[in-house]
């Protein structure tokens, strides 16, 4: 997904919204949990069937995992004329954290909802956008599709009872607060001068200064530099949650700096952007589901959905993969010459038999963040508080969630009407967050979301028709201290030479018939990381 945000509580507290005054009844709102079949993944907690397979199938190349990395690998194979492959996907549709859906006729995301304009390090992503007609040369300059670039206004922040443009808190800025904003901006510029922070990560310099940042938390690094302004720290915490699913007390200082240094830097109020235009993003009503749908469309019956991969066994002359077909209960055995393992690292370590040493090393100290994504279908526009106009991204200062995006923001209708608001909450720092996510009933999350967003929209309950909630138990890897060092070791262990792509594929000597591809191998989860690794894996095996 690209990703999601924050930590402090609203001054009045979510509970205060439900007490002390009469509020509309939410019981008439339809909805429930959707999008993820948790029981399928949880089958791996049980003993795997030992009976003979019900059917055996053969392909030259097998791809395990249909997220962005797996879809990118399939595209790379097809581009090189390699058509004898199959892709096994756990859910009913491919896309992983980048899937979309429709609610009563309105498209909306179920996960990641935008793609920043890719820099020159992400050439595979640039080529994909050219292939899809979203990027082209005009008079020597790159131009992006105007309908896909996020329309203005792009983002706003609800703080002290009104909306302000932009997400960096500006309420009550004084000289001390401004000095801290400028100090952090200077430190980001210094970091960019000292080392290359790249997307994809594999094209970074991995300089000693970056590995030193990787050894401590972002919180500790800020303390070292005397950056303690509450508004600045809230904003930085928000950014970490946005990309990493956990806040500045959890992620490494390298990750916290990478968030800014790999893109458009950090601008204090009144400063010009370091890289003009690079803060623009591409977005669609269904979020990155639009991209996933176009990657999956050419696959036809090579995309084998509803398959629980329970065992991957690399052998001398090939690879054997056992999978359970959920609708029929059949145990399938797939035999291939080679395979792309595009599964989350923690899952790959569970099903590989045996797991290569680099995979065992990468899964150590791996931490994943659970996520909640809720789509609220509204029958009519909401009342708004004073200040900045309704935007694509709408964030509430200090709230436990990450705000919401408006699915109809990219529409061209001059009159606002029904829409879907997609709300995000990262639980990477919440004690027992994964258990809470899976055990609490839908009504618990419904009421919490309505209470939180009701601070900015008092008529939210009466105008909400339906709330569909997607729960990701292991949404993404969190770049905790030591994650970059693990990425470095995995790169060093990969086979050298033979790569025909911008980054080396992850193929290891003790599993030469397997190529690994998942954003977990980059230390954190965004589209560019997953796509680049998938593209490299598919190209290496084509």
Buried (B, 14 or more C-beta within 10 A) or exposed (E): BBBBBBBBEBEEEBEEBBEEEEBBEBEEBEBEBBBBBEEBBEBBEEEBBEEEBBEEBEBBBBBBBBBBBBBBBBBBBBBEEBEEBBBBBBBEBBBBBBBBBBBEEBBBBBBBBBBBBBBEBBBBBBBBBEEBEBBEEEEEEEEBEEEBBBBEBBBBBBBEEBBBBBBBBBEEBEEEBBEBBBBBBEBBBEBBEBBBBBBBBBBBEBEEBBBEBBBBBBBBBBEEEEBEBEBBBBBBBBBBBBBBBBBBBBBBBBBBBBBBBBBBBBBBEEEEEBEEEBBBBBBBBBBBBBBBBBBBEEBEEBBBBBBBBBBBEBEEEBBBBBBBBBEEEEBBBBBBBBBBBBBBBBBBBBBBEEBBEBBEBBBEEBBBBBBBBBBBBBEEBBEBBEBBEBBBBBBBBBBBBBBBBBBBBBBEEEEBEBBBBBBBBBBBBBEEBBEBBEEEEBBEBBBBBBBBBBBBBBBBBBBBBBBBBBBBBBBBBBBBBBBBBBBBEBBEBBBEEEBEBBBBBBBBEEBEBBBBBBBBBBBBBBBBBBBBBBBBBBBBBB
